[in-house]
Amino acid sequence: MPGRIARFVIRDALDEAIQELKETPDVDEPPDEARRADLHLDHDTKDVTGMPSVADTILDEIAAATVFVGDVTPVGAGPAIQTPQGE
């Protein structure tokens, strides 16, 4: 599956899971309805204004997250480059 497609498949699946958790009344955690309403999907520098450092923004968002799902879908394409052993 191409990286661009995989990225959106993963994002869409997470969005659907979040919506289901918000609607499911029998979820044990969190017990407070208001806490479920705060569930949201965040990615890259979404909703961050200006020109933030992408790496710092992402690391701050991960540190503040209750749940983190890392998407390590390979991106980019090109011929494989062989290097000498040890380099």
VEXZATI-439782 format. One record per residue (C-alpha): residue in three letters; chain; x, y, z. Coordinates in Angstrom, 1 decimal. Layout:
SITE residu chaine      u      v      w
SITE    ALA      A      X      Y      Z
...
***
This chain:
SITE residu chaine      u      v      w
SITE    MET      A    0.0    0.0    0.0
SITE    PRO      A    1.5    3.4   -1.0
SITE    GLY      A    2.6    5.5    2.0
SITE    ARG      A    0.1    8.3    1.2
SITE    ILE      A   -2.8    5.9    1.2
SITE    ALA      A   -1.6    4.1    4.3
SITE    ARG      A   -1.3    7.4    6.1
SITE    PHE      A   -4.9    8.2    5.5
SITE    VAL      A   -6.1    4.7    6.3
SITE    ILE      A   -4.5    4.8    9.7
SITE    ARG      A   -5.7    8.3   10.4
SITE    ASP      A   -9.3    7.5    9.4
SITE    ALA      A   -9.3    4.3   11.5
SITE    LEU      A   -8.1    6.3   14.5
SITE    ASP      A  -10.7    9.0   13.9
SITE    GLU      A  -13.4    6.2   13.8
SITE    ALA      A  -12.1    4.6   17.0
SITE    ILE      A  -12.2    8.0   18.8
SITE    GLN      A  -15.8    8.6   17.6
SITE    GLU      A  -16.8    5.2   18.8
SITE    LEU      A  -15.2    5.8   22.2
SITE    LYS      A  -17.1    9.1   22.6
SITE    GLU      A  -20.4    7.4   21.8
SITE    THR      A  -20.0    4.2   23.8
SITE    PRO      A  -21.8    4.5   27.2
SITE    ASP      A  -20.4    1.3   28.6
SITE    VAL      A  -16.7    2.2   28.5
SITE    ASP      A  -15.1    1.8   31.9
SITE    GLU      A  -12.3    4.3   31.5
SITE    PRO      A  -12.7    7.2   31.6
SITE    PRO      A  -15.8    7.2   33.8
SITE    ASP      A  -16.6   10.8   33.3
SITE    GLU      A  -18.5   11.6   30.1
SITE    ALA      A  -16.8   15.0   29.8
SITE    ARG      A  -13.4   13.2   29.6
SITE    ARG      A  -14.5   11.1   26.6
SITE    ALA      A  -15.6   14.3   24.9
SITE    ASP      A  -12.0   15.5   25.0
SITE    LEU      A  -10.7   12.6   22.9
SITE    HIS      A   -9.2   13.9   19.7
SITE    LEU      A   -6.7   13.0   17.0
SITE    ASP      A   -3.6   15.1   16.7
SITE    HIS      A   -0.9   14.9   14.1
SITE    ASP      A    2.2   16.8   13.0
SITE    THR      A    1.7   20.5   13.8
SITE    LYS      A   -2.1   20.5   13.6
SITE    ASP      A   -3.6   23.6   15.2
SITE    VAL      A   -0.2   25.1   16.1
SITE    THR      A    0.1   28.6   14.7
SITE    GLY      A    3.2   30.3   13.3
SITE    MET      A    6.3   28.4   12.2
SITE    PRO      A    7.0   26.0   15.1
SITE    SER      A    9.8   23.5   15.2
SITE    VAL      A    8.1   20.4   13.9
SITE    ALA      A   10.2   18.0   15.9
SITE    ASP      A    9.8   20.0   19.2
SITE    THR      A    6.0   20.3   18.6
SITE    ILE      A    5.6   16.6   17.9
SITE    LEU      A    7.7   15.6   21.0
SITE    ASP      A    5.7   18.0   23.2
SITE    GLU      A    2.4   16.6   21.9
SITE    ILE      A    3.6   13.0   22.6
SITE    ALA      A    4.6   14.0   26.1
SITE    ALA      A    1.2   15.5   26.8
SITE    ALA      A   -0.7   12.6   25.2
SITE    THR      A   -2.6    9.9   27.2
SITE    VAL      A   -2.3    7.5   24.2
SITE    PHE      A    0.3    7.7   21.4
SITE    VAL      A    0.0    5.7   18.2
SITE    GLY      A    3.1    6.0   16.1
SITE    ASP      A    2.7    5.7   12.3
SITE    VAL      A    6.0    4.4   10.9
SITE    THR      A    4.7    4.0    7.3
SITE    PRO      A    7.7    4.2    4.9
SITE    VAL      A    7.7    7.2    2.7
SITE    GLY      A    9.6    8.2   -0.3
SITE    ALA      A   10.7    6.0   -3.2
SITE    GLY      A   13.9    5.5   -5.1
SITE    PRO      A   16.4    3.0   -6.1
SITE    ALA      A   18.2    1.1   -3.4
SITE    ILE      A   21.8    2.2   -2.9
SITE    GLN      A   24.4   -0.3   -1.9
SITE    THR      A   27.1    0.9    0.3
SITE    PRO      A   30.4   -0.8    1.2
SITE    GLN      A   30.3   -3.0    4.3
SITE    GLY      A   30.5   -1.0    7.5
SITE    GLU      A   29.3    2.3    6.2
***
